[in-house]
């Protein structure tokens, strides 16, 4: 083989060894233990082939020579001559070769066992990671369900408050002096506070708070529907009745526009004399009646 060809092969082999070394380091960083061990073995083999390709032949020749010497040795017992000193050239057990072969064998077995142990540990680590991920996904799913139930109650209450003037038959739901409504407000605050914590151990507390909120909402809504305005004093009940009549006039598209505007203001004043009306509810009512009033003016 020419010098140029040998140099090219040596350069290519060195590049392969460097590539395998980089891959081994990358798999070590990413904790890909089986791949790291396989790549490490490949790097050792490649470096041996490139930098000392005759090593396997030398080891095989030493082993073959050792076996041949053992077979050709004289089996008859001889009396050792105490005056003869065995030098390095005399025949004897090839302890160096045997130790070398045993060392290589033990190293290979140890490397194999290490690879198997690392692979087993990696499988266990991945299984634990999968279990933790499944648990996290399950907790996220359960929390999403609880949050949806929480939001459903909030949306129902918000819809009531936005359309309070359409829900005067449930007026007690807006009166914090009513015991059921007061318990509902407390349950809302408790559920809101429990929702802040996203720790897994806080999920049960949050779920219990949402359950209590749902029960408080059903109780308050049922009480408001069955009671209406009957729990109010007579004068306030009369104001609510007059407000409902005024709202009917304000929403009558066949009515006279100035009269309808006057009825709308009167209804708001009568209701606010009994219970505060949210600004959102006033804005929603004005938005719904403004086009009809404009049409009546035209």
C-alpha positions as CSV (number, residue, x, y, z in Angstrom):
1,X,0.0,0.0,0.0
2,X,1.4,3.4,-1.0
3,X,2.2,6.1,1.6
4,X,-0.6,8.3,0.2
5,X,-3.3,5.6,0.5
6,X,-2.1,4.7,4.0
7,X,-2.2,8.4,5.0
8,X,-5.8,8.7,3.6
9,X,-7.0,5.6,5.4
10,X,-5.4,6.8,8.6
11,X,-7.0,10.2,8.2
12,X,-10.4,8.7,7.5
13,X,-10.1,6.3,10.5
14,X,-9.1,9.2,12.8
15,X,-12.1,11.1,11.6
16,X,-14.3,8.1,12.3
17,X,-12.8,7.7,15.8
18,X,-13.4,11.4,16.5
19,X,-17.0,11.2,15.3
20,X,-17.7,8.2,17.5
21,X,-16.1,10.0,20.5
22,X,-18.3,13.0,19.9
23,X,-21.4,10.7,19.6
24,X,-20.4,9.0,22.9
25,X,-20.2,12.4,24.6
26,X,-23.5,13.4,23.2
27,X,-25.3,10.3,24.4
28,X,-23.7,10.7,27.8
29,X,-25.1,14.3,28.0
30,X,-28.6,13.1,27.0
31,X,-28.3,10.0,29.3
32,X,-28.7,7.6,26.4
33,X,-26.7,4.9,28.2
34,X,-27.2,1.9,25.9
35,X,-26.3,4.0,22.8
36,X,-23.4,5.5,24.7
37,X,-22.0,2.1,25.5
38,X,-22.4,0.8,22.0
39,X,-20.8,3.9,20.5
40,X,-17.9,3.6,23.1
41,X,-17.3,0.0,22.0
42,X,-17.3,1.1,18.4
43,X,-14.9,3.9,19.1
44,X,-12.5,1.4,20.9
45,X,-12.7,-1.0,18.0
46,X,-12.2,1.7,15.4
47,X,-9.2,3.2,17.2
48,X,-7.7,-0.3,17.5
49,X,-8.1,-0.9,13.8
50,X,-6.7,2.5,12.9
51,X,-3.8,2.9,15.2
52,X,-2.8,-0.7,15.8
53,X,-4.5,-3.0,13.4
54,X,-2.2,-6.0,14.1
55,X,-3.2,-6.2,17.8
56,X,-5.8,-8.9,17.2
57,X,-3.4,-10.9,15.1
58,X,-0.7,-10.5,17.7
59,X,-3.0,-11.7,20.5
60,X,-4.1,-14.7,18.4
61,X,-0.5,-15.6,17.5
62,X,0.5,-15.5,21.2
63,X,-2.4,-17.7,22.1
64,X,-1.7,-20.2,19.3
65,X,1.9,-20.3,20.2
66,X,1.1,-20.9,23.9
67,X,-1.3,-23.7,23.0
68,X,1.3,-25.3,20.7
69,X,4.0,-25.2,23.3
70,X,1.6,-26.9,25.8
71,X,0.8,-29.7,23.3
72,X,4.4,-30.3,22.2
73,X,5.7,-30.4,25.8
74,X,7.1,-33.8,27.0
75,X,4.4,-35.4,29.1
76,X,6.9,-37.6,31.0
77,X,7.8,-36.4,34.4
78,X,11.3,-35.1,34.7
79,X,13.3,-34.2,37.8
80,X,14.2,-30.6,37.8
81,X,17.8,-29.8,37.9
82,X,18.4,-27.5,40.9
83,X,21.5,-26.2,39.1
84,X,19.5,-25.0,36.1
85,X,18.0,-21.6,36.3
86,X,15.1,-20.9,34.0
87,X,15.7,-17.8,32.0
88,X,13.5,-15.8,29.9
89,X,14.1,-18.1,26.9
90,X,13.2,-21.4,28.7
91,X,9.8,-22.9,28.2
92,X,7.2,-22.3,30.9
93,X,3.5,-21.4,31.3
94,X,2.6,-18.3,29.2
95,X,1.3,-16.4,32.1
96,X,1.5,-13.1,30.4
97,X,-0.6,-14.2,27.4
98,X,-3.1,-15.9,29.7
99,X,-3.4,-12.8,31.9
100,X,-3.8,-10.6,28.8
101,X,-6.6,-12.9,27.4
102,X,-8.3,-13.1,30.8
103,X,-8.1,-9.4,31.3
104,X,-9.6,-8.7,27.9
105,X,-12.4,-11.3,28.6
106,X,-13.1,-9.9,32.0
107,X,-13.2,-6.3,30.6
108,X,-15.6,-7.4,27.9
109,X,-17.9,-9.1,30.3
110,X,-17.7,-6.2,32.7
111,X,-18.5,-3.8,29.9
112,X,-21.4,-6.0,28.8
113,X,-22.8,-6.3,32.3
114,X,-22.4,-2.5,32.8
115,X,-24.3,-1.9,29.6
116,X,-27.1,-4.2,30.7
117,X,-27.3,-2.5,34.1
118,X,-27.4,0.9,32.5
119,X,-30.1,-0.2,30.1
120,X,-32.1,-1.7,32.9
121,X,-31.7,1.6,34.9
122,X,-32.7,3.6,31.9
123,X,-35.8,1.5,31.4
124,X,-36.8,1.9,35.0
125,X,-36.2,5.7,34.8
126,X,-38.3,5.9,31.7
127,X,-41.1,3.9,33.3
128,X,-41.1,6.2,36.3
129,X,-41.1,9.2,34.0
130,X,-44.1,7.7,32.1
131,X,-45.9,7.0,35.4
132,X,-45.3,10.6,36.6
133,X,-46.5,12.0,33.2
134,X,-49.6,9.9,33.4
135,X,-50.3,11.1,36.9
136,X,-49.7,14.7,35.8
137,X,-52.0,14.3,32.9
138,X,-54.7,12.8,35.1
139,X,-54.3,15.6,37.6
140,X,-54.6,18.1,34.8
141,X,-57.7,16.5,33.4
142,X,-59.3,16.4,36.9
143,X,-58.4,20.0,37.5
144,X,-59.8,21.0,34.2
145,X,-63.1,19.3,35.0
146,X,-63.3,21.1,38.4
147,X,-62.5,24.5,36.8
148,X,-65.2,23.9,34.2
149,X,-67.7,23.3,37.0
150,X,-66.5,26.4,38.9
151,X,-66.8,28.5,35.7
152,X,-70.3,27.2,35.1
153,X,-71.5,28.6,38.4
154,X,-69.7,31.9,37.9
155,X,-71.2,32.2,34.4
156,X,-74.7,31.5,35.7
157,X,-74.3,34.1,38.4
158,X,-72.8,36.6,35.9
159,X,-75.6,36.0,33.5
160,X,-78.1,36.7,36.3
161,X,-76.3,39.9,37.3
162,X,-76.0,41.1,33.7
163,X,-79.7,40.6,33.2
164,X,-80.9,41.5,36.7
165,X,-83.7,43.7,35.3
166,X,-85.0,40.6,33.5
167,X,-84.8,38.5,36.6
168,X,-86.7,40.5,39.1
169,X,-88.6,37.3,40.0
170,X,-85.3,36.0,41.4
171,X,-84.4,39.2,43.2
172,X,-83.3,37.5,46.4
173,X,-80.3,36.1,44.4
174,X,-78.9,39.7,44.3
175,X,-79.6,40.5,48.0
176,X,-76.7,39.7,50.2
177,X,-79.0,40.2,53.2
178,X,-80.6,36.8,52.3
179,X,-78.9,34.0,54.1
180,X,-78.7,31.7,51.1
181,X,-77.2,34.5,48.9
182,X,-74.7,35.3,51.7
183,X,-73.6,31.6,51.8
184,X,-73.3,31.7,48.0
185,X,-70.9,34.7,48.2
186,X,-68.8,33.0,50.8
187,X,-68.6,29.8,48.7
188,X,-67.6,31.9,45.7
189,X,-64.7,33.5,47.7
190,X,-63.6,30.1,49.0
191,X,-63.6,28.5,45.6
192,X,-61.7,31.5,44.2
193,X,-59.0,31.2,46.9
194,X,-58.7,27.5,46.4
195,X,-58.2,27.9,42.7
196,X,-55.1,30.0,43.1
197,X,-53.0,27.1,44.3
198,X,-52.0,24.7,41.4
199,X,-50.2,22.2,43.6
200,X,-51.4,18.6,43.1
201,X,-52.2,18.2,46.8
202,X,-54.4,21.3,46.6
203,X,-56.8,19.7,44.0
204,X,-58.9,17.9,46.6
205,X,-59.4,21.2,48.6
206,X,-60.4,23.0,45.4
207,X,-62.8,20.2,44.4
208,X,-64.5,20.3,47.8
209,X,-64.8,24.1,47.5
210,X,-66.4,23.8,44.1
211,X,-68.8,21.2,45.4
212,X,-69.8,23.5,48.2
213,X,-70.2,26.3,45.7
214,X,-72.5,24.2,43.5
215,X,-74.7,23.3,46.5
216,X,-74.8,27.0,47.6
217,X,-75.8,28.1,44.1
218,X,-78.6,25.6,43.8
219,X,-79.9,26.5,47.3
220,X,-79.7,30.3,46.6
221,X,-81.3,30.0,43.1
222,X,-84.1,27.7,44.3
223,X,-84.8,30.0,47.2
224,X,-84.8,33.1,44.9
225,X,-87.2,31.4,42.4
226,X,-89.7,30.2,45.0
227,X,-89.6,33.4,47.1
228,X,-89.5,36.1,44.5
229,X,-90.0,39.5,46.1
230,X,-92.3,38.2,48.8
231,X,-89.5,38.4,51.4
232,X,-89.3,42.2,51.0
233,X,-91.4,44.7,53.1
234,X,-94.7,45.8,51.5
235,X,-93.4,49.2,50.3
236,X,-90.4,47.6,48.6
237,X,-92.5,44.9,47.0
238,X,-94.8,47.6,45.6
239,X,-91.7,49.4,44.2
240,X,-90.6,46.2,42.5
241,X,-94.1,45.6,41.1
242,X,-94.2,49.2,39.8
243,X,-90.7,48.8,38.3
244,X,-91.8,45.7,36.4
245,X,-94.8,47.6,35.0
246,X,-92.5,50.5,34.0
247,X,-90.1,48.1,32.3
248,X,-92.9,46.7,30.3
249,X,-93.8,50.1,29.1
250,X,-90.1,50.9,28.2
251,X,-89.9,47.8,26.1
252,X,-93.1,48.2,24.3
253,X,-92.1,49.0,20.7
254,X,-95.5,50.5,20.0
255,X,-95.2,53.1,22.7
256,X,-94.2,56.8,22.4
257,X,-90.5,57.3,22.6
258,X,-90.3,60.0,25.4
259,X,-92.8,58.0,27.4
260,X,-90.7,54.9,27.1
261,X,-87.6,56.7,28.1
262,X,-89.3,58.1,31.2
263,X,-90.6,54.7,32.1
264,X,-87.1,53.2,31.8
265,X,-85.6,55.8,34.2
266,X,-88.5,55.4,36.6
267,X,-88.0,51.6,36.6
268,X,-84.3,52.0,37.4
269,X,-85.0,54.4,40.2
270,X,-87.6,52.1,41.8
271,X,-85.3,49.1,41.6
272,X,-82.3,51.0,43.0
273,X,-84.5,52.1,45.9
274,X,-84.7,48.4,46.9
275,X,-81.4,46.9,45.7
276,X,-78.3,48.2,43.9
277,X,-78.4,47.6,40.2
278,X,-75.0,46.7,38.6
279,X,-73.8,49.1,35.9
280,X,-73.5,46.2,33.5
281,X,-77.2,45.4,33.8
282,X,-78.1,49.1,33.2
283,X,-75.9,49.2,30.2
284,X,-77.3,45.9,28.8
285,X,-80.9,47.2,29.2
286,X,-80.1,50.6,27.6
287,X,-78.3,48.8,24.8
288,X,-81.3,46.6,24.1
289,X,-83.9,49.4,24.3
290,X,-81.9,52.2,22.5
291,X,-82.5,50.9,18.9
292,X,-86.2,50.6,19.6
293,X,-86.4,54.1,21.1
294,X,-84.5,55.5,18.1
295,X,-86.8,53.8,15.7
296,X,-89.8,55.1,17.6
297,X,-88.4,58.7,17.4
298,X,-88.0,58.3,13.6
